[in-house]
Amino acid sequence: MIETLRSTDTGRSILAGLIGHGVGPSLTPTMHELEGSRHGMRYIYRSIEFAGGEGSQEELGGLLQMAQRLGFNGLNITFPAKQSVVPLLDELGPSAAMIGAVNTVVFTDDGATVGHNTDVTGFQACIDDGLGETACGHVVLVGSGGAGSAVAHALVMRGVTSLSLVDVDLEKSATLARSLHTTHGFTAERAQPEHLPQLLQRADGVVNATPFGMAHHPGSPFDTELLQPRHWVADVVYRPVDTVLLRAAEERGCLTVSGLGMAMHQAADAFEIFTGETADRVSMLDDLNALIEAESPHPRATMHR
């Protein structure tokens, strides 16, 4: 059961927010507020709608300035502002500088704005949880966009032996390949979806970093008949948790890693950046499980750490 927020806490006050398009259904505000309550904080987290489009850079800059003037401790940033926010910031942390995208902004005591990317650290922690001592080996990454970029850097830092970037947009995969080489000296190969049968024959693992599997993008990013029991399979999608891809992978005997862990870890990392406190990741995962269970008409197995 989700812990009830306590109205009698007398500790620190934290004000945070989420800027992005279509952020109303996000579970991030509740996750942060529940974790703040466990720490005895008065934690307020608000969603701020930002659609992008013409004049959006000026609007985004104005939102950052207003949040800082209103005393926000920090902001999470999501689509479509993860890259456009970068030139508006004073500093970038290592993860954000590495991939050129920001999903967390903190306002420092001396008035600076510092950008971080907890998608990278969140996926890396998720894979560590899911694979344990299992090596990544050769990985096929489907999708080279924002999520794919974070995943690719995290995989390289975890020690993949080789990486195949699969995307219908060869320019996207080329940009990501250049970033991996510049940052890590790592050379990734590029391919298109029609090459997946050959790629998966020699792969150890596969990661879906596309929207396929989400409610408004149903299905799998590729033919699941290509999966073999020796594959490990990860998905960045977490609503629903049991995606078509992961269900098929489990049926074929594959080790699977859901997107739930990445969602929890990136939120926990942001919480720690905003507050300087250590997040209770086990409880945050329990909260996320409960929140998703509450919005689903069909019961499912709960993910534990």
URGI-V17731 format. One record per helix or strand of 2 or more residues. SS is the DSSP state (H for helix, E for strand). FROM is the first residue (numbers start at 1). TO is the last residue. If there is no record, write none. Layout:
ss | from | to
SS | FROM | TO
SS | FROM | TO
//
This chain:
ss | from | to
E | 13 | 20
H | 28 | 38
E | 42 | 49
H | 56 | 69
E | 74 | 77
H | 86 | 88
E | 91 | 92
H | 94 | 99
E | 104 | 107
E | 113 | 116
H | 118 | 131
E | 138 | 142
H | 146 | 158
E | 162 | 166
H | 170 | 184
E | 189 | 191
H | 193 | 201
E | 205 | 208
H | 224 | 226
E | 232 | 235
H | 244 | 251
E | 255 | 257
H | 260 | 275
H | 281 | 295
//
